[in-house]
Amino acid sequence: MEVVNTLGRRKSAVARVYLKEGTGQITINGKDSKVYFPLDQWLFKLNQPFALTDQEGKFDVTVNVSGGGFTGQVEAIRLGISRALVQLDEEAKPALKKEGLMTRDPRMVERKKPGQKKARKKFQFSKR
């Protein structure tokens, strides 16, 4: 089996995911996943696609991720892993889709407008 390459995004985080057969090692930006994401909830989200498709410990994952915060990065990686698993086995898609792992979260930060303090907040109005 060759390497499967997919892309995952959330907010401003972009994750390039490379999936190949192996022992379940997850490497993120050259670091082990437990070092890069120390919280258990982040590690749970990382392994969620494998748990739903009963393929834990069967693939090595290498990820290059940039932008955003930790939660955005973890969910971008999760989307990339889900897409890679569907490329390998099309029958995994219904289980992943049911849990919402195949959907790209479209919510982005709204841009700041000129003449305002922030995206929606205005400068204080003085009547007199």
Number of C-alpha atoms within 10 A of each C-alpha: 7 8 13 17 17 20 21 24 25 24 19 15 20 22 27 19 27 22 22 17 15 11 12 16 14 20 19 20 13 11 13 13 19 14 10 15 18 10 10 10 11 20 15 12 17 22 17 19 26 21 13 14 18 11 13 14 15 14 18 16 22 21 23 15 20 17 14 16 12 14 16 20 24 26 24 29 29 27 28 27 31 28 26 22 23 16 15 12 11 10 12 19 17 13 14 22 12 10 12 12 21 21 13 15 15 8 9 9 8 9 9 12 12 9 10 12 12 13 13 11 11 12 10 8 6 5 4 3
